[in-house]
């Protein structure tokens, strides 16, 4: 399953009310490192079943980027039980994603 695209419309339901940990990839279409990181995110989304893997385009949802203090992309944020438990700036490996999610 591909990563779930999050917008202001589905953020509350899909992220804050999730019964699973949520990884959010904050990205921008113009960002080279984001483009290189995208396949890693998609691979994680295909393989991880006990967490949600999501993407937020900072140009389409600047208010969500501000809410999470995202100043650089890509930025990975882990949310669990409506709380931010980890923030990582820059592209990371699938193994690191799994470690952040405690999988």
Secondary structure as UniProt FT lines:
FT   STRAND          4..5
FT   TURN            8..10
FT   HELIX           12..16
FT   STRAND          21..27
FT   TURN            29..30
FT   HELIX           32..47
FT   STRAND          51..57
FT   TURN            58..60
FT   HELIX           62..67
FT   TURN            68..69
FT   STRAND          75..80
FT   TURN            81..82
FT   STRAND          83..89
FT   HELIX           94..100
FT   TURN            101..102
//
